[in-house]
Amino acid sequence: MVTVNTVEVRRAKIVVVGAGPAGGACSLVLARSRRAEVVLVDKSRYPRVKVCGSGLSPHALRVLEQLELRGMLAPEHLHMAGITARGPSGRQVHLRGAKGAWVVPRVVLDHAIVRAARTAGAELREGTKVTALLRDGAGQACGVGTSQGEIEADLVICANGSPSRFEVDPTPRRGIRTIMGWWRGVRLPAPDEGVMIWDARLEGYYAWAFPEPRGVVNIGLTIPDDGAHAKRLRVLFRELLDEYFGAALTHAEPIGKWMGHPATVTTRVGRAIAEPRAVWCGEAARLVCPGTVEGIGFALQSGMLAAQHVLGFDPRTGLSAIRRARYRSSVARHMLPRFWAGEALHRLMRSGRARTLAAGVFDPQWLSEHAAWLVGESRAR
C-alpha cells in the first residue's frame, strides 16, 4: 500500500503485453520502483529468435546505459565501427563513426532484459498468448484475455509489436516489410563493418549486411508494403543477394530459414498511445523511424518513458489527462525530430529527381555523415 494525501491506496497491478525491448524495458523500470505489481506476458518462451538486424545504434546504447543494462550486455556484443553505404546511383560512401554501433542478437538482447525485469520483481508468464484487451462497461481497459485465462489489471501496457492487434489509432498504417537470413563465413569488406545498399527496387529503403558475434552475419532488406516488388519479396531478396553479396556468400553456410517481419513507421505521435487504463509503446505505438526503420532504440526509450509516466498513478481512477498528455509530449519531444529527419532521408532516397538535385548541392560523404545523426552518431571521421 502507498499513501496519497493521507489516503491509503493499494499497489496498482500492471499487465505488460509483449516482452520485446519496449515491454521488457517498461517492466524493468516498473519492477525496480516496487510501486506496482508487474505481470509481463508473452506468447514466446525465452530465449527466442527474433527477425531483426540487431544493430544497437548510439541512441539505443544511451538508453541501455540509462536502464543500467549496457554493462551486462557488453560481453555479448560485436562492435560495428563503420558502414559502407551505397546509394541508388551506385555511388559509395564510407562512414566510420566516433561512437559506432553494437550488434547484439535479439535472442540475447531480449532475454537479458527479461531476466533483469524478473530479477527486479516482475512476474513473467511466457508461452501465453494474449488474445484480447478486456474492457469494462465504461469502455476502459480492465485486463487481458489470454490462452491461459483472463488477467485483471488496473493498467495494461501494450508493447506487443507491429502490427498490434490492440491498437486504437484510426490513422492509416504505413507498413514496411522485412525479410532476412543468417550466414556463417560471409566475407564482408571488414569484420567490424556493415553494408547498407539503397537499391531503387526498394523504393527509398535498403538492403543490409551486419556482422554478429561468433562469425555470423545477418543480411536482409526492407521495402514499403505498397512497393512494386513487395509482393515478390523472396524472389527480390534472392536477386539482391546474388547481385550485391554473391562473392561474399560463395563459401558461406546458411543458418536456418529466411524470416520476415512487418513494421509500421510514423512521423506523428497521436492521442491513441494513451488512455486512462491503457498505454502503447514501442512498435505497438508505431514508434519506428521512417528513414532507418530503426525500432530497438525507440522501443527501449518509449518503454522506459511509459513506465516513468505511469508510476504512482491512482489505480482507483486510472491515468489522469495530465499524465497521458505528459507521456505523449515526452515521446514526441524525444522521437519526432529524428522521425521527421528520417522521413526526409526516405523521400530523398526514393526520388531520383531529389537525389540529382541534392547531389548538386551536397557532397554525398557530407550528407551521409550528417544523416548518421538519425541513429545518434554525433560525428563521423
N, C-alpha and C positions, 0 to 999 in steps of 0.2 A: 504494500500500500504506500501511496505518496500523499502528501498534504498539499492542497491548493487552497489558499485563503482560509486556512484552518479547517477545511472540509476534507475528510478522508476520501481519496479516490483510489480505486483498485488499479493494479498494473494492467495496462492495455494488452490485449492479445492481438498480435500482428501476424498474418499469414503472408509469406513472400512466395509468389508463384514463379518458379524458374531459378535454377542455381548456376546460371552463367555469370559472367563478370558483374552485371548490374545487380542481379538478385543476391549474389554472394557478397558483394561489397556492402549492399544495403543491410543484409542480415548481420554482417560482421560489426558494423557501426552500431546497429540497434542492440545486439547482444552485449557488446562491450559496455554500453551505457547502464545495463542492469535495470533499465526503467520500463522494459516491456518484455512480455513473453513472446518469443520469436519462433515460428514454425516455418521452416524452409522446405518447400515441396517441389520435386522434380520427377518427370517421367523416367529419366535415365537412372542408371546406377553408376556411381563414380568409383574410379576414373572412367571417363568415356571420351571417345574420339569426336572431334567437332570440326566441321568444314570451315577452315579459316586460314588465311596466310600466316597467322600467328605473330605478325610483327607488332612489337610494342614501341610506339613512337616515343620521342622525348616527352610529349604531352602525357601519354599513358604512364610513362615511368615516373613522372612527377606525382601523378595521382597515387600510384602504388607506394611511393615514398610517404605520402600523407596518410595512407592506410597502414603504414608500418609493415609492408609486405615485401618491399624491394629486396631487403637483405635475405629474406627466406628464399626468394626465387633466384638470387644471384648464382648459386651453383648449378642451376638448371638452364641457363641461358646461353645463347650464342650471340656475340656482339656483332651486329651488322654495321660496319663502319661507313659504307657508302652504297650508292646506287648508280648503275649505268642506265640512263633513261633515253629511249628512242621515240621520237615524235612521229606523227603520221607521214611526214615528208621523208623519213628515213634519217634525218639529222640526229646525231647522238650527242648527249652532254653527260658529263661525269660529275656526280655530287658525292663529296666526302665530307660529312658534316663535322662540326665541332663536338657534337654530342653523340650522333649516331643513334641507332635503334637496337633493341634486343629482339631476338626471336625466341619465344618460349612456347612450345607446342601447347595447344589448348587443352589437351589431355592432362598436361602437367599444371598449367596455369589455373584452370577452373577448379581442379581437385584441391590445389593448395589453398585457394580462397575459401572453399567449402570447409576444409579441415580447420582453418583458422576460425571460421564462424562457429563451428561446433565446439571448438576448444573454449571459445568465449561464452558459450552457453546456449547457442541456437539449437533447436531440435531439427534434425534432418529427416525427412520422410522421402527417401529415394524409391525409384520404381513405382511411383504413384502418379498417375496421370490426372491432371486437373481438367475436368470436363465442363465445368460451369462456374460462372461468377454468380453466387447467390445474392438475391436482393429481397428486402423485406417489403411490407405492404406500402411503404412510402417510397419505394424505388431505390433505397440506399443499399449499398453492398453490406452483406452481413456474414460473409464466409464464402467457402468454395465447395463445390461438389467434386468428388474425386472417384477414381476407380476403387478406392478402399472405403468410400463413405463420405459423409459431409464433415466439414471442419468449420465450426463457428469462429468468427473473428470480429474484433472491433474495427479493424482496418485491414484491407487487402492491398498488397503491393504487387502490381502486375509487371513482372520482369521476364516474361516468357517468350521473348524474341519476336522475330518478324516472319510472317505477319501474325500479330497477336489475335487470337480468337476472341479476346475480351476487349479489344479497343473500341472506343466510342467516338473517335474522331471521324466526323462526317465528310471531311475533305477527300478528294480523290488521292489514291496512293500512287507514289512514284516508285515503281518496283524495279529492282535490279536483280539479274540472275547471275549466279556464280557456278562454275564447275572447276574442280581441281583434282590433283592426284599427288602422290608422293613417290619419290625415287631415291635409291641409294646409288652412289657412284656417278652423279652428274658432274660434268666438268664445267663449272662456271668460270668466268674470266678471273675471279679471285675468290678464295674460300670464305672471305668475310664480307662479300659484297653481293647485293641483289641486282636483279634486272627488272625493269619495267618498260613495257612496249605499248605505245598508243597506236594501235592499228586502226585504220579508217573503218574497217568492218565492225569494230566495237563501238562505233558511234559516240566518241567522247570518253570512252573508258579504256581499259588496258589489260594486257596480259602481264603476268609477273612470274619470277622465279626467286624464291627466298631460301637461303641456306638455314637449316635447322641444326641443333646439336647432333652429335654422333653420325655425321656424314650423310644426313638425309637432306633432301631439297624438296620443297613443295612448289608446284607450278600450277597456275590457274588463270582464269580470266573472269572479267566482269563485263556485262553488257546490259543495256536497258531492256526491260520487259517488252517494250514495243519496237525493239530493234529489228531490222530486216532479217538478220541472221539468228535472232533469238530462238526461233522455232527449230533450228538445226544445230543445237548447242554442241552436241558431241562431235558432229562432223566438223564444225568450225574449230573446236578445240584440237582435233587431230590435225587439221590443216595448219594451225598456228604452231603446234608442237613441231611438225615437220619443217616448217618454214624458218622458225626462229631458234629452235632448240635441238634440231636434228643431230648436229655434230656433238652437242653436249650430252645427248642421251644415247649415243652409239653403244656404249658399254654399260649403261645404267640398268639397274634392276628395279622394276616397278614394285611398290609396296601396297598391297590391297587394291581396291577398286576405285575408280573415279567417283567423286561425290559432288553433289550440288547443294546449294543453299540460297534461298531468296533473301533479299534485304529491301528496306524501304528508306529512301533518303528524303531529306526535308530542308527547307530554308525558313521554317517558322516553328514557333512553339505556341500551340493553341491552348485554349481553356480546357480541352479534353484530357490533359495529362493529370488533372487532379479533381477529385470530387470530395464531398465530406467524409466518405469512408472508403475511398479507393484512390490509389496513386499509380501512375505509369512511369516507368523509367527504362533506360537503355533502348534496345531496338523495338521493344513493345510500344515505346513512345515515338518511334521513327527517328531516333537521335543518331543518325548516320550521316557523315559528311558527303555531300554530293560530288565533290571533286576526287577525293581519295577512296571513298567508300570505307573509310576507317570507322569502326564501331566500338572497338575494345576500350579505347581511352574514354570515349564519351559515355559508354555503358558504366564503367567504373565510377566516373565522376558523377553521373546522374544518380546512380545508386547511393553514393555517399551523400549527395545533396538531398535526396528524398529522405534518407534516414535523419539527417540533421534537421530537416524542416518538420518532421512529424514527431520527433522526440518531445515527450511531455504533453502531448495533446490529451484532452479530456475524453476518455472512452465513452462517457455518457452522451456527449454531443457531437463527437467526430471532429474533423479538421475545420477550423473556422475559415471564413472567407479570407481573412488576412493571411493565415498560414498558407492557404492554397495559392494566393496571389504572390506571396514571397517565394514559394517554390518555383512557380512559373517564371518569375522575374529572375531568379538566380540561375536557372537553367538557360534562359535566353541570354543573360549577360555573359555567361561563361562560354557558350557554344555558338551563338548565332554569327558573330564576326567571322569565325572560321568556316561556318556553313556558307555564308554569303561569298566569301573568297573562293571556296571550293566550287560553288556554282559558276562563278566567273571562269575558273580554270576549265571546268567541264565544257562550257559553251565555247571557249577558245579552242579546245581540242576537237570539238565536234564540227566546227565551221571552218572549212578550207579558206574562205574569204577572210575571216577574222584572223586566222593564223598568218596569212600572207601580209595583212596589214600590220600585225604585231611584229612580224619578222623585220619589217622596215623601220620599226621604232626601237625595239628592244633586242639586245644581244641574247640569243637563246640561253646561254650559260647564266647570264644575269637573271633572266626571267625564271629559270629553273631554281636557282638558289633562293630567290625570294618566295617562290611557291613552296619551298620547304617550310616556311612559317606555318603552313596549314597543319603540319604534324608536330609543331612545337620546336623546330630546329631554329635557333636564333640566328645562326650564321653558318656559312659553309666555307671550306677552304680548298 
